């Protein structure tokens, strides 16, 4: 019988084959550099537009505020998508949920503001209560679709890709059925636009504040609470999470419901900023949100992610679109660029995973 | 839910220092006392396939008990029944002489039985501390606990303490377990089982995925677990390793537990013979 060699160190399991702290530090620095390509990419994008646009257009303070305003919505969707993607899921329907919530919210605001004729003439006698009801409807409709996604994925054991592709179609179709496929006959009450969409607190637009506050909360939840930890655990090893007693299905439902809730909030901002809503402007919301997340350093394979990275990533589509419009280039190039960047970002992530997985 | 930890031996609870009541454990170790865990006439069918037709097994306190057998002999089934992953069609389980029912892994854990699965069941992207406390997180005090705020510092300290107690040299408990070596990952899984397992730790093929040096580390770890006063059930294919650590060996063949032997009173060759049926089992 082979005699087993006793370990030479005092520890039963030795630490010696671990990288030294020096190596770990170098490794971490490299990882940080590897991850921060996004920032350089964003900076390069900004520099490019700065150099190629007329002076005082792209780099003007007002334009930056505009970019931030446009990005506020994408940030909310990207936060939603971050939690979902970290569970190793995906939500393709996020733009459809936003659209459905926005259409229902707008419809509610217009119907409760006054008679059809009053509203058509620009009078909104009951604007305040109509706005309140519309906001609640947006959140409720968004949350409901998130819940539907989560329940279909867990109860029917269907892949998230298929479920949300299906609900993407359903939400777009239902939204167009409600709205007639175009903008509503009148904008949402002007007081809503003035106070929320164009409203400012301490010099910053309200939607930017909303995005920043939710971003901070999401970051804290993701990194410092049990909810965030279970999200990563489910995405990292679903079976292990289940065996340690985590209610995995329940958690997945909660994460998709949270996604729908955030899409509902984004719908409120969308109505407040753009005053009206139609399906045409939300076709690529999912592209932008998923793009922001994977460009921001969250792994599409689940288990790891960062909320703040997604928020930075959310600037890529909006900065591009804004710059291209100023340059008088067809803004459709934005979709081309974001699509290509997603592929590049996921490729980088895969290379990194191959390096770390021995 | 911090209350879920009460009544269980939590990490760092005063009760945890089992080495203090080692004398008590020795007193219980007498052969005439009821076994710590006993499986009687366990049967399990999967469809028409009989995985286990007559499983009898008795675990004494404070022993390393190996379960060996050829592929398909019923080792995994027996272990899964004890750890609550599947449950038996027939037969009974007793703990300290009293009958128990174990239908889920959670129920097994509540009885103080923890399992180190062959695939380790670690969340690779989380660190050692997060894995040790997975599903049983420590929270900060109220009101922060209402929002599920994690007490990361306390969990890290208790993880370091658990690692020290098992003499596991791990450089940092807050790097993803993905970046650890195979032996260290195994150690994290074992540490988690011991940190929460009051009575019994089940290890399914603990060295199957490891190299020679790492395997010997894990075997030392198993001895360390025993010295903490916890009984170990070890499923293994590797007979030299079984002979290196196990106090007793139960041999399974074709779904029957044919014999339980004292390691000191048998040889590797005769165990191999019993596993394959070449040698008739002498109880």
Interface residues (C-beta under 8 A of the other chain):
Chain A: X1 X2 X4 X5 X6 X7 X9 X10 X11 X12 X13 X14 X15 X16 X17 X18 X21 X24 X224 X225 X226 X227 X229 X232 X233 X235 X236 X237 X239 X240 X241 X243 X244 X245 X246 X303 X304 X356 X357
Chain B: X105 X106 X109 X117 X119 X120 X121 X122 X123 X124 X125 X126 X130 X134 X135 X136 X137 X139 X147 X148 X149 X150 X152 X166 X167 X168 X169 X170 X171 X172 X175 X176 X178 X179 X180 X181 X183 X184 X186 X187 X212 X213 X215 X216 X217 X218 X219 X220 X221 X224 X240 X241 X243 X244 X268
